[in-house]
Amino acid sequence: MNRYRVAVLGTSFGRNVQVPGFRSHPGFEVVALAGRDREKTARVAAELGVPGAWTDWRELLEREKPDLVSVATPVVHHHPMMLAAIAAGAHVLCEKPTAMDRFQAAEMRDAAAAAGRVAGINHEFRFLPARVHARALVRRGAIGRPRRGTILGRYALWTTPASRGPTWLSDASRGGGILGALGSHHVDALRTVLGEPRRVRGGPRVDQPRRGPVATGGPEALATADDACTFELEFEGGATGLVDLSACAPYRWEQHEIRGEEATLRFEERGERLWRLAPGREPEELPIPEDCLLERAEGEHWLLAPFRRIVDGLHRAVDRGEPLEPSFAADAVAVQSVLDAVRASGRSGGWVDVEVPAVGARREH
């Protein structure tokens, strides 16, 4: 098996999921880690056994010459980092949301295609067992024609102003907000079973504007990025959808439903159990096929197991040229275009068409 050198940009999610995920695959070697804080980056690299610790990610690209770069930073950095990594000859995995807007995402997509580099987007939730099985059931007609997808999410991020201090997640200029952080996953989930969204109505909002003070005694700040969003979707095939998220709840809970003409499928956030609900019958828990199940180690981050599926697909794409799922070409720009339409609808108050930039498209001024 060919082995490829990986650099991870980011020391938060990069530390908890990405570095362990790549290190668990025999076809990858994590050679460098980049972070903003020199002391923290050096400490994390030492703890994880990564030989290179950098605060200048451009110097990392020049000196380390990785085969693959994983971008796990605040969103505002995704576009310049990915373009630079591609220019340096690397394949790229980018965290979601893809970019600050769909035109940046399209430029990233086009740059990877022009350079012949593999470009993946980390929608690892796709590989949670119930989601995989639910998609398969819908595609073979187990609930009849799909008519409606609903995702409700409640997250205890900003239950009170002091729950979490002012980080990039609260800063719109850095790409923060619950719409991008989790709404991107949910748009991806709906489009994989209902087809491409053609228009949306709704928008993001700020329900809990105060942030902090942080535990270290830092100042209180006001959020500029959304902590909640509600929007409807209409899909090309005639189905509809609803996404309703709040990060200000005192608990964490998430429920997905896919309603068809004959029955409904229901599962929750971690996707370990799946139910079929049909008229006149008690809810039926469906067994998850063995090939959908994920191997989990005790104590590991719950997203590490589905992330390993992403890593395995990346290796096959880089090593053997196999199609990558999810990919920039098919998925990243499409999802970002929906997020842009939701934000536009929030400003206008009406339905907004989803417009995916064509290859070579440029932002209109």
N, C-alpha and C positions, 0 to 999 in steps of 0.2 A: 504493500500500500504506500502510495506517495504521501509525503508529509509536508505540510505547508506552514509557514511562519505567520503568526497572527499578532497584530497589535490591537489593543483595546483602548479606545479613547473614552475616559470616564471612570470614576472611582466609586460610584454609588451602585447603580444597577450593574455596572460593569464588574464591580467587585463581587456582588452577591450571586449573580447568575451567569454573566457572560464568560468571565475567566474560568470558573469551574466547569461551565458547559463545554467550552472549547478544549479544556485540559482533559476532559473525560473521553474525548475522541482520539483514537490512535493516529488519525491522519492530520492532526493539528498540533502545533507547539506554540504556546503563548510566550512570545519573546519580549514584549514591551507593554507598558501601561503608562498612560498619560493622564495627568490631573492638574488642576489649577494650583492646589496647595502642595508645595514641595515636600514638607514634612509628612503630610498624610499620604501622599502618593508613594513616597519611599517606604513608609510603614506598611501600607497595603501590599505593595509589590513584594516586600520581604515576607509578609505573612502568607501570601499565596505562592511564593516560590517563583515569581516572575523576575528574570534577570535585569530587565531594563525598566527604569523609572524616570519619567520625563515630565517636565512642566511645559516645554515648548513642543507642541505636537507636530509643527512643521519640521523641526529639527529631527524629531523621531522618524518621520517619513524619510528624510534624507539619509540619516545615519543607519537606521535599522533595516530599511528596504523590505518591509513585510510583504508577503504574498497576498494577505487579506487584512483589511482594516475593519474593525467593528466600531461603529460610532454610537456611543451610549452617553451622550452629553445633553444639556439643555437644547431645545429645538433650534434656537437661533444659530447654533454652530453647525447644524447638520449640513447645510448647503455648502459652505466653504470647505469644511472638512472632507466631505465626500468628493467634491470636485478635485481637491488637492490630492487625495488618495488615488483617484483614478489617473490623474496626470502623472503620478509617481509609479504607475503600472500595477496598482493593487486592485484586487477584487474587493467588494464592499458589502457589509451588512449594516443597514441603518436602522436605528430605533424609530419607533413611531411616536407622535405623528411625524410624517415624512419631513416637512419643511414649514416655513412660515406661510407659504401659500402655494397654490398649484403650479404657478409658473416657475418657482424655484424647483419644485418637485419634477416638473417636466424637463428642466435643464439638466438635472441630475440623471434622470432616465436617459436622456439623449446622449449625454457625455459617456455613460457606461456603454451604451450600444455602439457608439462611434469608435470607442477604444477596444471593443470586444471583451469587456470585463463583465464578470458575473456581478449582478446587483440584486441584493435581497432586502426585504423589509421585514422587521421582526414582529409579525402578527402571530406570535407563538400560541395565542389562545385557540387558534384554529385546530390545534392538535389535542385539545382536551377530549377525553374519550366520548362523553355524551354528545359533544358537538360533531365529532367525526361520524358517529353512528346515526345521528339525526339527519345529517346531510345525505348519507347513503339511503336512508329510509325515504326521505322526500324525493330523491332522484329516481327511486324505483316505484314511486306511486303509493307508498304505504299509508298516506293520509289523504289521498286524492290531490286534486290540484291545489297548490299552496295559495292561500288568499291573504294572510296577515301575519306579520312578524312583530312581536312586542318584546322590548327589553326594558326592564325596570331596575334601576341600580341605586342603592343607598350606601354611602361610605362615610365613615367617621373620621374625616380628615380635619374639618374645621367646625366641630360641634360647638365650640366656644372660641372667642378670639385668641385665647391662650393655648388652644390645642396644638397649634403649629405656628412657628414664627414665619416671618416674611422671606420665603425662598423664591426661587425662579418659578415655581408652580403658581405663584400668585402674581406674576409679572407678565403682562401681555407682550411687552417689548422683547421678552426672552422666549416667547412661545409657550407660556404657561396656560393653565386652564383645564378643567375637567373634560371639555368637549374634545380636545386633542388627546389628553392623556388616556381616557377610557372610551370616549365616543368614537375614536378612530377604530378601536377593536370592535365596537358594536356595529358600526357601519360595515366593516369587513365581514362580520358574522352574518348580517342580513343579506348582503349582496351575494354571498356564496350559496344561499338557498333560494333567494327570490329573484336574482338577476340584478342588472344594473339599475340604480335609482335614476329617474329622469328629472324629478323635481322635488323640492323640499319646502316645508313651511315650519317656522318656529324660530328658535334661536337660543343662544347662551345668555346667562345672566349672573349677577353677583348677589347672592342671598346673605352672605356673611362677610361684609367688606373689611372688617378689622382683622389684622393679623399681628399676633404677638401680645405682650412682649415675649421674646424667646427665653428659654431657661437661663441663658447666660446673662440676662439682664439687658438685652438689646432693646432698641426703641420699638414702639408699636408702629405699624404701617397700614396703609389702605391697599387692598387688592385692586389691581387693574385687570386681572384675568378672571374668567368665569369660574365659579364653583358649582354651577348647576346649569342644566340645559334640558329643553324639551322640544322635540321636533318630530314632525310627520314626514313620511317619505312615500312617494308613488314610484313604482317600478315599471320597467318597460313592458313586462308581461301582464300588467294589470293588478298585481298584488299591491298592498299597502303596508306601511310599517309605522311604528311609534317607538321612540327612544326617550326615556324620561330618567334623568340622573340628578342626584344631589349628593354633594360631598360634605354636607352640613348635618347629616343625620347622627344620632347618638348610637348607631349600630351599623354593622356591615351586612348587606343582604342584596342578592341579585337574582333575578328570575328571567328566563328566556322562554317564550312561547312561539311556536310555529303552528298556525292554524290552517288546516286544509279543509276541503269540502266535506271530507269524511271523518276526520279526527284531528286532534291537536297533540303536538309533542311539547313536553315541558322539561326543562332542566335548570339547574342553578349554577352559580358562578364557577365552581371548580370542576363542573362537568363530570362528576363521578357516577351520577345516577340519572336515569332517563325514564320518563313516564309517558304513556299514551292515554289520552282521554278521548273517549268516544261517547256519543249520545246514548243515554240509557244504560251505561255500564260504569262500574267502579273504575277508578284510575288503575291502570295496569303498569307496573314497573317492568321495563324491558331489560333483558340481560344485555350487557355490553360484550360484543365479540372480543375474543382474546387479542386479535390483531389491532384493536383500537386502544387497548390498555397501555398504560405507561409504567415503566419501572421507576420506583421511587425509593430513595434511601432515607432512613430515619433521620429527622432533624434538618434535612435540606430544604432550601427555599422551594415553595410549592410550584414556582414557575420553571424550576430547573429541568424537570422531566419533559415538559413540552418543548422547552428550548433545545433540548438535545435532538429533537426531531428536526428543528431548523438547522442545527449544526450538521447533522447527517446529510440533509438535503444539499447544504452548501458544498460539502466535500464531494458529493456525486456530481454536482454541477461544475465545480472547478476541475475535478480530476477527470471526469468522463464526458463532460459536456451535456449531461442530462438536464432536462427542463427543471427549473427551480420553482417551488411553490412555498410561500407567496413570493412574487417577484416585483421589481419596479415596473417592468413593462406592462404586466397584467393587472397589478393591484395597487401599488403605492400611489401613483398619480390619480387613479380613479377614486381612492378613498379621500385623498387630500382635496380633490375637487368637490366632493360632497361636503366636507367640513367648510370649505370656502362658501358654498351655497347656503349652508346653515347660518353662517355669520352674516351673509348678505341679507337673508330673510329676516334675521333679527333686527337689522337696521331698517328694512323696508316695511316689515309687517305682513308681507304677502308671499305667495308662492314664487320660488326662484328656480329656474332651470339649472341643472347640473351640467357644466361645460368642462369637458376634459380637453386640455390643450393637445393639439396634434403635434406630431414630430416637427421640431423646428419652430414651434409657435413662440412668440415673444409677447410680453406684457404690453397691453395697450396703455398709452399715456394720455 
